[in-house]
Amino acid sequence: MPSFVTHLSCPRCDLTYDAQQVHNLCACGAPLLVEYDLDRIGRQASKALVAARPPTMWRYQEFLPVSDPQQIVSLGEGFTPLLPLGNLGQRWNLPHLWLKEDGLNPTGSFKARGASCGVSRARELGVTEVALPTAGNAGGAWACYGAAAGLRVHVAMPKDAPLINQLECRMFGAELTLVDGLISDAGRLIAQQVQQYGWFDASTLKEPYRIEGKKTLGLEVAEQMGWQMPDAIIYPAGGGVGIIGIWRALQQLRQIGWVSGDLPRLIVVQAEG
């Protein structure tokens, strides 16, 4: 299938990079973003074409960075339901309140989206080993998709992380290291190991493609709402990759004229501490 990716860009210093090469951060230390020929997407893709495809996140293939379909590692992730919250909406005087139920994804969370896209693109670029820190769900997702792709996955996790998440990583064959500390300590360990062993660093916002998988949340919400912009999106965030992806998805859809209405307010909720 054709690729509409043009290059990688740095939102901080405007440097650009070849998307056909393996990259992590920009030279200035900022995350890199995947850029597309949106004019060409607008000419060659259509909402009707998307609607006729299978109900996974890969129905939006023109907006995703993998060009070789043989490299796509998919376990049926995406296109999760948008459920009406009638009783809660009535209580809050919000008659059009909806919940995106992403817990139905493989491995039980929205992390499957980023893992599917990140692992697929890593494999397409010739990566054989990836490493990341996690507090739980991301490690399990990358372990699962890495196993499906035939990649070796190295995970560092705080030792007090839920046992189920530890077991999930091990079950899928990942090398798991438990760290006496926080996820930031796990991140420092992974950074050291990446330098030492040459693994690909798949940490939050340290590679360009996890955002692209999470971007499908925004694409799906738009399609499921009849290509009308919602008024607001409330998003529970850790590192914030998903909310960045949603914002980019809605911006891209607006640029090619697929959606109507103003961009929604994006409201981020995080755990205290």
KAJO-V373359 format. One record per residue. PHI is phi in whole degrees, 0 to 359 (999 if undefined). OMEGA is omega in degrees with one decimal (999 if undefined). NEAR is the number of other C-alpha atoms within 10 Angstrom. Layout:
<<PHI:OMEGA:NEAR> <PHI:OMEGA:NEAR>>
This chain:
<<999:-177.1:9> <292:175.5:11> <259:178.2:16> <257:178.4:20> <289:178.3:20> <257:-176.3:17> <186:169.6:17> <256:-178.2:23> <228:174.7:21> <259:-179.7:19> <286:-178.4:13> <268:-173.7:12> <246:175.7:12> <72:172.4:12> <294:177.4:13> <240:-176.6:17> <224:177.0:18> <288:-177.5:12> <288:179.2:18> <271:176.0:13> <250:177.9:11> <281:179.3:15> <224:169.1:18> <248:-179.5:19> <270:170.7:16> <293:176.6:22> <301:179.4:11> <275:178.4:11> <97:-178.1:12> <274:174.4:16> <296:175.8:20> <261:-179.4:27> <243:179.2:24> <272:-180.0:20> <249:-174.9:18> <234:170.6:19> <277:-174.0:14> <292:176.8:18> <298:-179.9:11> <290:175.1:12> <300:-179.7:16> <299:-179.5:17> <279:-170.4:9> <259:179.0:10> <255:176.8:14> <206:177.5:12> <296:178.7:12> <293:178.2:8> <296:178.0:11> <299:-175.9:16> <297:-177.3:12> <276:-176.2:9> <270:179.0:13> <301:-175.0:11> <279:170.5:16> <231:-179.0:18> <293:-178.9:25> <282:170.7:25> <297:179.4:20> <262:-170.4:18> <300:179.9:19> <294:-178.1:24> <265:-176.4:26> <241:-166.1:23> <271:-176.7:25> <269:-176.8:26> <262:-179.3:18> <264:-177.7:13> <299:178.6:13> <290:-179.0:9> <268:-178.8:16> <290:176.7:19> <254:-175.1:22> <235:175.8:21> <241:179.4:16> <91:-177.0:17> <288:173.7:26> <94:-174.7:25> <48:175.1:24> <287:-172.3:21> <289:171.2:16> <255:-169.8:16> <255:177.3:11> <286:177.2:14> <255:-172.7:14> <298:-176.2:15> <294:179.9:12> <294:177.8:13> <297:178.1:14> <294:-180.0:12> <296:-177.0:9> <264:-177.8:10> <60:176.4:11> <236:-172.9:13> <293:-179.1:14> <238:179.8:12> <259:-174.8:19> <229:176.2:18> <239:172.9:12> <272:-172.5:15> <272:-175.9:14> <272:174.9:20> <291:179.1:14> <275:177.1:15> <292:169.5:20> <306:-174.6:20> <66:167.2:21> <82:178.3:14> <203:178.2:17> <294:178.8:24> <299:178.2:25> <299:-179.4:30> <296:-179.8:31> <295:-180.0:27> <292:180.0:30> <300:-178.6:33> <289:-178.2:26> <297:179.7:29> <292:-179.7:32> <300:-178.4:27> <290:177.2:25> <300:179.3:24> <297:179.3:20> <298:-179.8:19> <272:175.7:16> <90:177.2:10> <289:-180.0:16> <242:179.3:17> <221:178.6:21> <235:-179.3:24> <218:178.4:27> <201:168.6:27> <272:-179.7:29> <203:170.4:23> <262:178.5:22> <161:-167.7:21> <293:-178.0:21> <295:179.6:24> <300:178.5:28> <297:-179.4:29> <294:-179.5:27> <291:175.6:33> <297:-178.2:32> <294:-177.1:27> <289:174.9:26> <298:177.7:28> <297:179.3:18> <295:-178.4:16> <271:-175.4:19> <81:177.2:13> <264:171.1:20> <275:-176.7:18> <238:178.5:26> <243:-174.8:27> <235:170.3:30> <244:-172.2:25> <216:173.5:30> <303:-174.6:22> <292:177.2:17> <266:174.4:13> <296:-178.0:16> <306:-178.7:13> <301:-178.3:10> <300:179.0:12> <288:175.4:20> <297:-179.0:25> <297:-179.6:14> <299:178.7:19> <299:-178.2:25> <293:-178.8:17> <300:-179.2:13> <269:171.4:18> <88:178.4:16> <286:170.4:25> <278:-175.0:14> <250:173.7:19> <244:177.6:17> <267:-173.2:15> <247:176.2:19> <278:-176.8:12> <162:-177.1:12> <260:178.3:15> <296:176.3:19> <296:175.9:15> <292:175.6:16> <297:178.1:23> <297:178.4:22> <294:177.7:13> <296:179.5:18> <298:179.1:24> <301:177.9:18> <295:-177.9:11> <291:176.5:17> <300:178.0:19> <295:-174.9:11> <286:-170.8:9> <251:179.0:9> <77:176.8:12> <290:174.9:20> <278:-177.0:24> <277:-179.8:23> <256:179.5:27> <296:179.3:21> <307:177.0:20> <63:175.3:19> <252:170.7:19> <214:-168.6:21> <281:-161.1:24> <257:175.4:27> <296:177.0:26> <303:-176.7:28> <296:175.5:27> <294:179.2:29> <293:179.2:29> <304:-177.8:26> <295:172.1:29> <303:179.9:25> <293:178.8:23> <297:-179.4:24> <292:179.2:25> <302:179.3:24> <299:-179.3:21> <295:-177.2:17> <291:176.7:14> <261:177.1:12> <71:-179.9:12> <61:172.2:19> <254:176.8:16> <291:170.6:20> <288:177.5:18> <287:-176.6:12> <205:174.1:12> <234:176.4:19> <261:-171.0:13> <231:174.3:15> <280:-170.3:14> <236:167.1:14> <256:176.2:14> <283:176.2:12> <96:-179.2:16> <300:-176.9:19> <297:-177.9:26> <290:173.9:24> <295:178.8:16> <298:178.8:23> <300:-179.8:26> <300:-179.3:18> <293:178.6:20> <300:-177.3:24> <292:175.9:23> <297:-178.7:15> <293:178.0:20> <297:179.1:19> <294:-177.6:17> <295:179.8:13> <266:172.7:14> <80:-178.9:11> <273:-175.6:17> <235:176.1:20> <239:-179.5:14> <100:179.5:11> <285:173.6:12> <300:-178.1:16> <286:167.1:14> <291:177.8:12> <252:-173.3:15> <245:-176.1:12> <258:177.0:13> <242:178.0:12> <232:176.5:11> <294:179.9:7> <296:179.2:4> <84:999:3>>
